[in-house]
Every structure is written in structure tokens, then in C-alpha cells.
Amino acid sequence: MSNEEIVCRIQSGGDPEGELMTQLWEQNRAFVIKLARRYRGLAEEDDLVQEAFFGLLQAVRHWDPENGVLFLSYAGYWIQAKMTRSIDRSGVTSIAMRQSIQKYRRFLSKYKSEHGT
């Protein structure tokens, strides 16, 4: 069953036990972990994965199939938003510092690809 079909069934009230939500989570777990690894060093990966679950719940509540957007694309926004808010709330790094770290990592990656080291 596709993500979109699962979400439509959840939204219609066809998931009182949460089995479909569990299936949706398992189907998209690799995607969530990939997003969590972007923020490695800013927070614990397990905490980010937990926040991602809440982001997935928000996406299920707000996704509208009539807009023509794939669910996973829509959910990516909510998942990242929950992760970044969690990092910001933790107070370990400020928003400006987090952005500087990301900018530095992008520079490093580009430099390594151009110069090989």
C-alpha cells in the first residue's frame, strides 16, 4: 500500500488501533533516519527520530490529497521542522550557529569534491 493510500485511510478514521500509522512509520523510517543524519552533532539521532514521528503525525493531519503533492514530500517539511525546533529548544546551539555549521559543511563537501582532499 502506498503512503498516500495509508494516509487517506488514517484520515478517514480507519485506523483506531494505530496499525496503519505503524505501517506508515516503518515504510518511511529510512527517509527519517536520512534526515536525522543531516543534523548529526547538533542533537542525539534517537531524539531527532522521535521528533520525526511527531512531524509525521502532523503531516498526516494536514496533508490534502487534492493538492497533488506526494505525501512524503509534504511530510519532509513537517519532519524537518520538528527536528530543527527540537534542536533550537535544546539550547545546545543557536539558530545562527546551526546555520553556520551547515554552511561550513556544505563548503567542506564542495571543496573535497573539487580538490579530492
N, C-alpha and C positions, 0 to 999 in steps of 0.2 A: 504494500500500500504506500502511496506517495505521501510526502509531508503535507501537501495541500489537502488530500483526502482525509488524513488523520485529523488535521486542524478543523476542517469542516464538521467532522463527526463530533469532535470535542465541543465546538461552539454550539452545535445543535442540542447539546445536553446528553449525548450518547456515551458518556464516559464517567458514570458515577463512582466507580472504583479507582479511577486514575490509570487504568491499564493502558489506554491509548496514549496518555501523557508519558508513561514509562517507555512505551514503544517509540514515541517521537524523540525522547531524550536519547535512547540507545542508538537510533538511526543517525543522530546528529552529534554524537559525543566526540567523534574525531574532529569535526569542524570546531567545536567548542574548545577542545584542547589546543588546536592550532591557534585560535585567537588568544587563548590564555598565555601561550608561549611568547606572544608579542610583548607582553608586559612582565616578562621574567626579570627578576631583580627588583621590581617595584613592589611586589606582593607575593605571597605564597601562591603557588599554582593551584593547590587544592581550594583555597579560599576563592580564587577567581572562578574556578569551575563551579563552585556552589553559587556564586553570584550570577553566573551564566544561566543557571537553572531558573532563577527568578526572572532574568531577562527573557528567557524562552517563554515563561508563563505570561509575561506582559505582551510578548509578540502574539501569542495565541489569542489573548483577549482582544487585541486591537487590529489584527490582520483582517483585511477585507478582500475576498477573492475577486470582487468586481473591479478592483484597480489594475489587475493584470500583472501584478508583481509576484514573483516567486516567493514562497513563504520563507525560504532560507535567506534570501537577500534581505527581506524585511526583518527577519529575526536577528540577522547580523548586527543591525543598528542597535537594537534593544540590548543584545548581549554585550556589545562593546560599551554601551552607555552604562550598564550596570557595573561592569568591570572598572571603568575609569572612575565612576563615582565612588566605588569601594576604595580604590587607591587614594583618591582625594580625601575621603573621610578618615582614612587611617592616619593621615598626617605625617607619614614617613617622608614623602616627597611632596613638594608643592606642585601645582599645575605647571607653573613656568619651568620648574626643574625637570618634570616629566617630559615636557615638550623639548627641552634642550637635550635630554638624554636620547630621545627618539631621533632628533635631528643629527646628533653625533653618530648614532648607529647607522643611519642612512648614509652619511658621509663615509663612514668606515667601509661599509659594504660596497659603495661605488668605487672607492679608492682601491680596494682589494681586487675588484673585478677589472679595473683598468690597468693596474700595475702588477697584479699577480701576487702581491705580498702585503 
